[in-house]
Amino acid sequence: MMQRSKRTRDSIGEGASGSVRSLTDADIAAIVNTMEPRMTAKVMGSIADGVVDVVADKVALSVAENVAYKMSDEVIDELTDKVAVKVVHEVADSVALKISDSVPSDARVQIIIEPICAALADAVVSHKEAFPEVAELAAAVAVPVVGAVHAAAAQAAVPAQVSLAWEQMSMDQLRMELNRVAPWRVLRPVDNEVLNRFIPLLAAENWDVLSELCPQARRGPGSNQFPHRGADRMAYKTMKTVKQKVSASGTVPEIFRDWISIWESDKSLRHQAYVAHTRNSRNDGRSRMRRMGYKRLWYACENRHRPGVDIKMLHPNAVQPPPSQAAGSDYFAYQRSVVVCASGRLQPAEDNQRTSVLKTTACLMTDAEDLLNEYARTTFSWRDETLAAVARNMRGIIEDVQFNWNELCPADNVGTRTNGPGCWRLLLPRLTTRADVAVEVQTLSEDNMDLLDAGLALHDVPEHVGVLVGGDDDDFGMDEDE
C-alpha cells in the first residue's frame, strides 16, 4: 500500500509546476476501490433492517456539493457521478438507516450512528494514506456525510405524523393507523381484562357463555344473533377502554380525534375499521380454544354414538359449590372414555386391530382455565367467578346428551331454532383440525402399550400401577395443544 502511494505521488508530481494535475479515471477508480471495502465491510456488519431514503439522498447531496466545491471544473461531473454511483448508490443505499419503533432512542447512537461514523473515519484515513494530495477533499466529504447521518437519524427518530384527517383516509389507511396507535399487543391485554369482568355478568343473564366467545364468522339477517350480542358487548368495552388509554397517554391520535362515544349505530368508516380490528385480534385465540376444547371434551361429545366413547359427570347430583371452592370439587368432576390404538387411526373393518378403552378423569375448572388461556394466548390470572361460569357451561354441554353434534344445518342453528343459546357446534374446530385432533386423542401412549402387553385393560388398571387412568402421570397428551 505504501509503495503504491509513493508511486502515485511521484506520478502526480511529474510534469506539474506549482499545481496538481486533474485526476484520471485510474485515480478515481483507485480512490473508490480503496474506500469501498472498508466502508462496506464495517458498516454492513453493523447496520441491519434496510435503509432510509432520506439518508441516501443527503449523502448523495453532500458528496456532490462538496466534491464540486473542492475539485476543478474539468473533473466535477465525472468524479461526482462516479462517487455517487459507487459510494451513494452501492454503499450508502445498503447501509443507511432504517429506524424503527423497536429500536429505543437511547440505543440509536450506539447501534446506528457510531458504526457509520467509525467506518467513514477509517475510510478517510485510508484515503489519506493512499492519496495525501487529496486529504482536503476526503475531509470535506466526510464531515458533511457524518452530519447528514446525524440529521437523518434525528429526523427518523420522530414518529411519523398522519397528514390526512381520518375522514379522508381509506379503509387500508385506517387499518394502518390502528395498527400503529392500537396494535394487538396493546389491545389483547385489555381484552383479557374485559373478558375476566364480563363473563360472570353474561353468565348471570344466560349460562351459555362459550358460544359468545365463538360466534359464527358470517353474520346476516337470518343468523343467530345471540352469540354476537355477547361478543359485541365485550368487543365494544375493549374498544372504549383502549381508546381512553391511548388518548390519555399523550397526544390524541388522529383516528380518535373528536370521538367522544363509540356506538354500534355509528356507520363511519373509522368505526367499521376499529370494530374489525378488535374482532380480528380474537381470531387466533378462538381457533386455539376450539382445538383444545375438542381435544379435551367435544371429541367425546361428538362421538358418543360410537362404542366405547362417552363423557359424563361423575357426580351428577352434587351440590354446586361457591366459586372459591369449585376447583377439585365433585360438582365439576367428569370421566371421559375413548377408544385408542397404537396408530391412532381406528379401522372398524379390521377385526385384528388392537384397541382398548381409555378412561380418564379430570376437573372442568382446570379445563376452563386452560381454554381461557388458549383464547387469551397467554397465562392469565382469571377470577374464580369467571372460571366457574365457564365450567358450569361445560357441565351443561356434557349433560346435554340429546344435542345432535352431527346435524346438517348451519352451526349457529339448533334444529329448526335459528336464534338463542345452546348452539354447541360453534365450539367445534374446522373438519381438518378435527381429523388431526381425533388421531391424537385415539393414539395409545407407549406406557399404556406396556400395560396392554402385561394383560391389563386400561380401565381396570389398579391404583398401585405406575400409570394411572386419569392420574397426573398419564395425561395421554391432553395437556399439549400442538
Number of C-alpha atoms within 10 A of each C-alpha: 8 9 9 12 15 15 11 16 15 10 12 18 15 10 10 10 8 7 9 13 14 13 16 12 13 9 14 15 16 14 20 17 13 16 21 15 13 16 24 18 12 17 24 18 11 16 19 16 12 13 17 19 15 20 26 26 17 20 28 23 17 21 25 20 16 20 21 17 13 15 17 13 11 10 15 16 14 15 20 18 14 15 20 20 14 16 22 24 15 14 20 27 20 20 26 28 26 21 24 13 12 6 13 12 15 8 10 17 15 11 15 23 20 17 19 27 19 15 20 24 18 16 22 22 17 19 22 19 17 22 20 17 16 17 17 11 19 25 18 19 21 20 16 18 24 20 15 21 23 19 15 24 23 14 14 18 17 11 10 9 8 13 9 11 10 19 12 11 17 13 14 10 15 23 19 14 18 20 15 13 18 22 15 18 10 14 18 20 17 18 24 22 15 18 23 20 16 18 25 21 16 18 19 12 9 12 19 27 27 25 22 23 24 23 24 19 8 6 11 7 6 8 17 23 19 19 25 20 13 20 19 18 15 22 21 20 17 23 20 14 16 21 22 14 13 16 16 10 8 8 9 15 18 19 22 17 12 8 11 10 8 14 10 11 7 11 9 9 16 20 19 15 18 20 17 12 20 23 15 12 17 19 14 13 20 21 19 21 26 23 25 24 22 22 23 21 20 25 23 24 23 20 16 17 10 11 11 17 20 21 24 18 22 16 14 14 9 13 10 14 14 11 15 11 11 20 20 13 16 18 23 25 20 20 17 22 19 22 21 24 22 17 14 19 15 18 12 8 7 8 7 8 12 13 18 20 19 24 20 20 18 20 19 28 26 15 20 22 22 20 23 26 19 23 23 23 18 14 12 16 11 17 15 18 19 22 27 28 23 25 25 21 21 24 18 15 19 19 14 13 14 7 18 15 19 10 12 10 10 15 21 25 21 22 14 7 11 17 16 15 21 22 27 21 22 22 24 22 21 12 9 9 14 18 12 13 22 18 17 21 23 22 21 22 19 11 13 24 16 12 17 16 10 9 9 14 15 19 15 12 16 13 10 7 9 13 19 20 22 17 14 10 10 16 17 22 14 12 12 9 15 9
